[in-house]
């Protein structure tokens, strides 16, 4: 299952696609992939080109 997560770092807010999985011990873990950031002036997401 994947979801979009916002993370504020300094003055910028970044967008990540987070995928949940279980490791070999059965504990839940997440993998994150950067997909863009939030424009500070407009508040709109700016996605990275694929």
PyMOL Python script that loads the backbone (N, CA, C, O; Angstrom):
from pymol import cmd

cmd.read_pdbstr("""\
ATOM      1  N   UNK A   1       0.840  -1.169   0.000  1.00  0.00           N
ATOM      2  CA  UNK A   1       0.000   0.000   0.000  1.00  0.00           C
ATOM      3  C   UNK A   1       0.890   1.238   0.000  1.00  0.00           C
ATOM      4  O   UNK A   1       1.828   1.321   0.793  1.00  0.00           O
ATOM      5  N   UNK A   2       0.612   2.195  -0.870  1.00  0.00           N
ATOM      6  CA  UNK A   2       1.407   3.413  -0.968  1.00  0.00           C
ATOM      7  C   UNK A   2       0.549   4.620  -0.613  1.00  0.00           C
ATOM      8  O   UNK A   2      -0.655   4.640  -0.870  1.00  0.00           O
ATOM      9  N   UNK A   3       1.189   5.626  -0.018  1.00  0.00           N
ATOM     10  CA  UNK A   3       0.490   6.870   0.282  1.00  0.00           C
ATOM     11  C   UNK A   3       1.476   8.019   0.120  1.00  0.00           C
ATOM     12  O   UNK A   3       2.686   7.800   0.072  1.00  0.00           O
ATOM     13  N   UNK A   4       0.962   9.245   0.034  1.00  0.00           N
ATOM     14  CA  UNK A   4       1.802  10.430  -0.101  1.00  0.00           C
ATOM     15  C   UNK A   4       1.971  11.053   1.277  1.00  0.00           C
ATOM     16  O   UNK A   4       0.999  11.269   2.000  1.00  0.00           O
ATOM     17  N   UNK A   5       3.234  11.340   1.631  1.00  0.00           N
ATOM     18  CA  UNK A   5       3.580  11.874   2.945  1.00  0.00           C
ATOM     19  C   UNK A   5       4.250  13.222   2.750  1.00  0.00           C
ATOM     20  O   UNK A   5       5.092  13.378   1.866  1.00  0.00           O
ATOM     21  N   UNK A   6       3.875  14.216   3.585  1.00  0.00           N
ATOM     22  CA  UNK A   6       4.524  15.524   3.574  1.00  0.00           C
ATOM     23  C   UNK A   6       5.538  15.569   4.709  1.00  0.00           C
ATOM     24  O   UNK A   6       5.253  15.126   5.822  1.00  0.00           O
ATOM     25  N   UNK A   7       6.743  16.114   4.418  1.00  0.00           N
ATOM     26  CA  UNK A   7       7.759  16.270   5.455  1.00  0.00           C
ATOM     27  C   UNK A   7       8.361  17.658   5.332  1.00  0.00           C
ATOM     28  O   UNK A   7       8.879  18.021   4.276  1.00  0.00           O
ATOM     29  N   UNK A   8       8.297  18.441   6.414  1.00  0.00           N
ATOM     30  CA  UNK A   8       8.844  19.785   6.417  1.00  0.00           C
ATOM     31  C   UNK A   8      10.307  19.727   6.833  1.00  0.00           C
ATOM     32  O   UNK A   8      10.644  19.204   7.895  1.00  0.00           O
ATOM     33  N   UNK A   9      11.182  20.277   5.970  1.00  0.00           N
ATOM     34  CA  UNK A   9      12.618  20.332   6.230  1.00  0.00           C
ATOM     35  C   UNK A   9      13.047  21.781   6.026  1.00  0.00           C
ATOM     36  O   UNK A   9      13.054  22.274   4.898  1.00  0.00           O
ATOM     37  N   UNK A  10      13.406  22.466   7.112  1.00  0.00           N
ATOM     38  CA  UNK A  10      13.754  23.881   7.003  1.00  0.00           C
ATOM     39  C   UNK A  10      12.541  24.682   6.563  1.00  0.00           C
ATOM     40  O   UNK A  10      11.491  24.629   7.205  1.00  0.00           O
ATOM     41  N   UNK A  11      12.681  25.434   5.456  1.00  0.00           N
ATOM     42  CA  UNK A  11      11.574  26.236   4.937  1.00  0.00           C
ATOM     43  C   UNK A  11      10.754  25.495   3.896  1.00  0.00           C
ATOM     44  O   UNK A  11       9.698  25.985   3.496  1.00  0.00           O
ATOM     45  N   UNK A  12      11.201  24.341   3.449  1.00  0.00           N
ATOM     46  CA  UNK A  12      10.534  23.605   2.377  1.00  0.00           C
ATOM     47  C   UNK A  12       9.745  22.423   2.919  1.00  0.00           C
ATOM     48  O   UNK A  12      10.095  21.843   3.946  1.00  0.00           O
ATOM     49  N   UNK A  13       8.668  22.075   2.207  1.00  0.00           N
ATOM     50  CA  UNK A  13       7.883  20.889   2.514  1.00  0.00           C
ATOM     51  C   UNK A  13       7.993  19.950   1.325  1.00  0.00           C
ATOM     52  O   UNK A  13       7.622  20.314   0.209  1.00  0.00           O
ATOM     53  N   UNK A  14       8.499  18.748   1.554  1.00  0.00           N
ATOM     54  CA  UNK A  14       8.726  17.777   0.492  1.00  0.00           C
ATOM     55  C   UNK A  14       7.633  16.726   0.484  1.00  0.00           C
ATOM     56  O   UNK A  14       7.047  16.418   1.522  1.00  0.00           O
ATOM     57  N   UNK A  15       7.362  16.176  -0.699  1.00  0.00           N
ATOM     58  CA  UNK A  15       6.361  15.128  -0.877  1.00  0.00           C
ATOM     59  C   UNK A  15       7.066  13.816  -1.171  1.00  0.00           C
ATOM     60  O   UNK A  15       7.946  13.756  -2.029  1.00  0.00           O
ATOM     61  N   UNK A  16       6.681  12.772  -0.462  1.00  0.00           N
ATOM     62  CA  UNK A  16       7.257  11.448  -0.644  1.00  0.00           C
ATOM     63  C   UNK A  16       6.150  10.445  -0.896  1.00  0.00           C
ATOM     64  O   UNK A  16       5.053  10.568  -0.351  1.00  0.00           O
ATOM     65  N   UNK A  17       6.440   9.441  -1.732  1.00  0.00           N
ATOM     66  CA  UNK A  17       5.559   8.291  -1.857  1.00  0.00           C
ATOM     67  C   UNK A  17       6.086   7.247  -0.887  1.00  0.00           C
ATOM     68  O   UNK A  17       7.218   6.784  -1.024  1.00  0.00           O
ATOM     69  N   UNK A  18       5.281   6.880   0.081  1.00  0.00           N
ATOM     70  CA  UNK A  18       5.688   5.947   1.124  1.00  0.00           C
ATOM     71  C   UNK A  18       5.017   4.599   0.900  1.00  0.00           C
ATOM     72  O   UNK A  18       3.797   4.515   0.762  1.00  0.00           O
ATOM     73  N   UNK A  19       5.835   3.537   0.865  1.00  0.00           N
ATOM     74  CA  UNK A  19       5.330   2.179   0.687  1.00  0.00           C
ATOM     75  C   UNK A  19       5.653   1.373   1.939  1.00  0.00           C
ATOM     76  O   UNK A  19       6.807   1.308   2.361  1.00  0.00           O
ATOM     77  N   UNK A  20       4.639   0.763   2.526  1.00  0.00           N
ATOM     78  CA  UNK A  20       4.817  -0.029   3.746  1.00  0.00           C
ATOM     79  C   UNK A  20       5.053  -1.494   3.410  1.00  0.00           C
ATOM     80  O   UNK A  20       4.466  -2.025   2.467  1.00  0.00           O
ATOM     81  N   UNK A  21       5.917  -2.143   4.188  1.00  0.00           N
ATOM     82  CA  UNK A  21       6.195  -3.569   4.019  1.00  0.00           C
ATOM     83  C   UNK A  21       6.687  -4.120   5.345  1.00  0.00           C
ATOM     84  O   UNK A  21       6.943  -3.362   6.281  1.00  0.00           O
ATOM     85  N   UNK A  22       6.817  -5.416   5.427  1.00  0.00           N
ATOM     86  CA  UNK A  22       7.360  -6.061   6.628  1.00  0.00           C
ATOM     87  C   UNK A  22       8.726  -6.659   6.297  1.00  0.00           C
ATOM     88  O   UNK A  22       8.900  -7.294   5.256  1.00  0.00           O
ATOM     89  N   UNK A  23       9.699  -6.448   7.199  1.00  0.00           N
ATOM     90  CA  UNK A  23      11.039  -6.987   6.980  1.00  0.00           C
ATOM     91  C   UNK A  23      11.078  -8.476   7.322  1.00  0.00           C
ATOM     92  O   UNK A  23      10.047  -9.076   7.628  1.00  0.00           O
ATOM     93  N   UNK A  24      12.262  -9.061   7.269  1.00  0.00           N
ATOM     94  CA  UNK A  24      12.395 -10.505   7.495  1.00  0.00           C
ATOM     95  C   UNK A  24      12.013 -10.918   8.921  1.00  0.00           C
ATOM     96  O   UNK A  24      11.668 -12.076   9.155  1.00  0.00           O
ATOM     97  N   UNK A  25      12.072  -9.983   9.870  1.00  0.00           N
ATOM     98  CA  UNK A  25      11.680 -10.273  11.255  1.00  0.00           C
ATOM     99  C   UNK A  25      10.188 -10.061  11.485  1.00  0.00           C
ATOM    100  O   UNK A  25       9.691 -10.312  12.583  1.00  0.00           O
ATOM    101  N   UNK A  26       9.473  -9.605  10.467  1.00  0.00           N
ATOM    102  CA  UNK A  26       8.041  -9.377  10.589  1.00  0.00           C
ATOM    103  C   UNK A  26       7.666  -8.000  11.105  1.00  0.00           C
ATOM    104  O   UNK A  26       6.495  -7.734  11.375  1.00  0.00           O
ATOM    105  N   UNK A  27       8.661  -7.112  11.245  1.00  0.00           N
ATOM    106  CA  UNK A  27       8.386  -5.766  11.741  1.00  0.00           C
ATOM    107  C   UNK A  27       8.031  -4.838  10.575  1.00  0.00           C
ATOM    108  O   UNK A  27       8.612  -4.956   9.496  1.00  0.00           O
ATOM    109  N   UNK A  28       7.079  -3.914  10.783  1.00  0.00           N
ATOM    110  CA  UNK A  28       6.699  -3.001   9.702  1.00  0.00           C
ATOM    111  C   UNK A  28       7.792  -1.974   9.424  1.00  0.00           C
ATOM    112  O   UNK A  28       8.411  -1.446  10.347  1.00  0.00           O
ATOM    113  N   UNK A  29       8.021  -1.701   8.151  1.00  0.00           N
ATOM    114  CA  UNK A  29       9.002  -0.720   7.690  1.00  0.00           C
ATOM    115  C   UNK A  29       8.386   0.084   6.555  1.00  0.00           C
ATOM    116  O   UNK A  29       7.351  -0.299   6.009  1.00  0.00           O
ATOM    117  N   UNK A  30       9.027   1.211   6.195  1.00  0.00           N
ATOM    118  CA  UNK A  30       8.562   2.055   5.103  1.00  0.00           C
ATOM    119  C   UNK A  30       9.712   2.351   4.157  1.00  0.00           C
ATOM    120  O   UNK A  30      10.854   2.516   4.584  1.00  0.00           O
ATOM    121  N   UNK A  31       9.402   2.418   2.868  1.00  0.00           N
ATOM    122  CA  UNK A  31      10.340   2.910   1.864  1.00  0.00           C
ATOM    123  C   UNK A  31       9.754   4.198   1.323  1.00  0.00           C
ATOM    124  O   UNK A  31       8.565   4.263   1.012  1.00  0.00           O
ATOM    125  N   UNK A  32      10.593   5.235   1.208  1.00  0.00           N
ATOM    126  CA  UNK A  32      10.126   6.526   0.711  1.00  0.00           C
ATOM    127  C   UNK A  32      10.863   6.898  -0.565  1.00  0.00           C
ATOM    128  O   UNK A  32      12.061   6.653  -0.706  1.00  0.00           O
ATOM    129  N   UNK A  33      10.123   7.495  -1.493  1.00  0.00           N
ATOM    130  CA  UNK A  33      10.685   7.976  -2.745  1.00  0.00           C
ATOM    131  C   UNK A  33      10.228   9.423  -2.926  1.00  0.00           C
ATOM    132  O   UNK A  33       9.029   9.697  -2.894  1.00  0.00           O
ATOM    133  N   UNK A  34      11.172  10.354  -3.117  1.00  0.00           N
ATOM    134  CA  UNK A  34      10.845  11.764  -3.286  1.00  0.00           C
ATOM    135  C   UNK A  34      10.093  11.965  -4.593  1.00  0.00           C
ATOM    136  O   UNK A  34      10.551  11.523  -5.647  1.00  0.00           O
ATOM    137  N   UNK A  35       8.936  12.633  -4.535  1.00  0.00           N
ATOM    138  CA  UNK A  35       8.155  12.870  -5.755  1.00  0.00           C
ATOM    139  C   UNK A  35       7.968  14.352  -6.047  1.00  0.00           C
ATOM    140  O   UNK A  35       7.483  14.698  -7.125  1.00  0.00           O
ATOM    141  N   UNK A  36       8.336  15.241  -5.126  1.00  0.00           N
ATOM    142  CA  UNK A  36       8.196  16.672  -5.384  1.00  0.00           C
ATOM    143  C   UNK A  36       8.235  17.474  -4.101  1.00  0.00           C
ATOM    144  O   UNK A  36       8.638  16.978  -3.049  1.00  0.00           O
ATOM    145  N   UNK A  37       7.803  18.740  -4.208  1.00  0.00           N
ATOM    146  CA  UNK A  37       7.728  19.589  -3.024  1.00  0.00           C
ATOM    147  C   UNK A  37       6.584  20.579  -3.173  1.00  0.00           C
ATOM    148  O   UNK A  37       5.999  20.708  -4.249  1.00  0.00           O
ATOM    149  N   UNK A  38       6.266  21.282  -2.079  1.00  0.00           N
ATOM    150  CA  UNK A  38       5.172  22.243  -2.042  1.00  0.00           C
ATOM    151  C   UNK A  38       5.735  23.633  -2.334  1.00  0.00           C
ATOM    152  O   UNK A  38       6.726  24.045  -1.730  1.00  0.00           O
ATOM    153  N   UNK A  39       5.098  24.358  -3.269  1.00  0.00           N
ATOM    154  CA  UNK A  39       5.484  25.731  -3.574  1.00  0.00           C
ATOM    155  C   UNK A  39       5.117  26.610  -2.380  1.00  0.00           C
ATOM    156  O   UNK A  39       3.966  26.605  -1.943  1.00  0.00           O
ATOM    157  N   UNK A  40       6.081  27.364  -1.845  1.00  0.00           N
ATOM    158  CA  UNK A  40       5.837  28.154  -0.637  1.00  0.00           C
ATOM    159  C   UNK A  40       4.874  29.314  -0.883  1.00  0.00           C
ATOM    160  O   UNK A  40       4.105  29.667   0.011  1.00  0.00           O
ATOM    161  N   UNK A  41       4.900  29.915  -2.080  1.00  0.00           N
ATOM    162  CA  UNK A  41       4.040  31.066  -2.359  1.00  0.00           C
ATOM    163  C   UNK A  41       2.586  30.657  -2.580  1.00  0.00           C
ATOM    164  O   UNK A  41       1.675  31.291  -2.048  1.00  0.00           O
ATOM    165  N   UNK A  42       2.363  29.592  -3.368  1.00  0.00           N
ATOM    166  CA  UNK A  42       0.997  29.215  -3.741  1.00  0.00           C
ATOM    167  C   UNK A  42       0.447  28.055  -2.922  1.00  0.00           C
ATOM    168  O   UNK A  42      -0.770  27.905  -2.816  1.00  0.00           O
ATOM    169  N   UNK A  43       1.316  27.232  -2.342  1.00  0.00           N
ATOM    170  CA  UNK A  43       0.861  26.060  -1.600  1.00  0.00           C
ATOM    171  C   UNK A  43       0.518  24.880  -2.487  1.00  0.00           C
ATOM    172  O   UNK A  43       0.004  23.869  -2.007  1.00  0.00           O
ATOM    173  N   UNK A  44       0.803  25.000  -3.792  1.00  0.00           N
ATOM    174  CA  UNK A  44       0.512  23.918  -4.736  1.00  0.00           C
ATOM    175  C   UNK A  44       1.680  22.941  -4.805  1.00  0.00           C
ATOM    176  O   UNK A  44       2.832  23.350  -4.662  1.00  0.00           O
ATOM    177  N   UNK A  45       1.404  21.659  -5.022  1.00  0.00           N
ATOM    178  CA  UNK A  45       2.493  20.691  -5.179  1.00  0.00           C
ATOM    179  C   UNK A  45       3.193  20.864  -6.524  1.00  0.00           C
ATOM    180  O   UNK A  45       2.547  21.113  -7.542  1.00  0.00           O
ATOM    181  N   UNK A  46       4.523  20.728  -6.518  1.00  0.00           N
ATOM    182  CA  UNK A  46       5.337  20.763  -7.734  1.00  0.00           C
ATOM    183  C   UNK A  46       6.012  19.405  -7.822  1.00  0.00           C
ATOM    184  O   UNK A  46       6.916  19.105  -7.043  1.00  0.00           O
ATOM    185  N   UNK A  47       5.570  18.572  -8.782  1.00  0.00           N
ATOM    186  CA  UNK A  47       6.069  17.206  -8.897  1.00  0.00           C
ATOM    187  C   UNK A  47       7.310  17.151  -9.771  1.00  0.00           C
ATOM    188  O   UNK A  47       7.436  17.911 -10.732  1.00  0.00           O
ATOM    189  N   UNK A  48       8.234  16.245  -9.434  1.00  0.00           N
ATOM    190  CA  UNK A  48       9.425  16.020 -10.245  1.00  0.00           C
ATOM    191  C   UNK A  48       9.027  15.304 -11.527  1.00  0.00           C
ATOM    192  O   UNK A  48       8.134  14.457 -11.501  1.00  0.00           O
ATOM    193  N   UNK A  49       9.675  15.627 -12.659  1.00  0.00           N
ATOM    194  CA  UNK A  49       9.389  14.870 -13.889  1.00  0.00           C
ATOM    195  C   UNK A  49       9.913  13.448 -13.770  1.00  0.00           C
ATOM    196  O   UNK A  49      10.949  13.210 -13.148  1.00  0.00           O
ATOM    197  N   UNK A  50       9.198  12.509 -14.367  1.00  0.00           N
ATOM    198  CA  UNK A  50       9.608  11.103 -14.284  1.00  0.00           C
ATOM    199  C   UNK A  50      10.627  10.775 -15.328  1.00  0.00           C
ATOM    200  O   UNK A  50      11.086   9.635 -15.406  1.00  0.00           O
TER     201      UNK A  50
END
""", "prot")
cmd.dss("prot")
cmd.show_as("cartoon", "prot")
cmd.util.cbc("prot")
cmd.orient("prot")
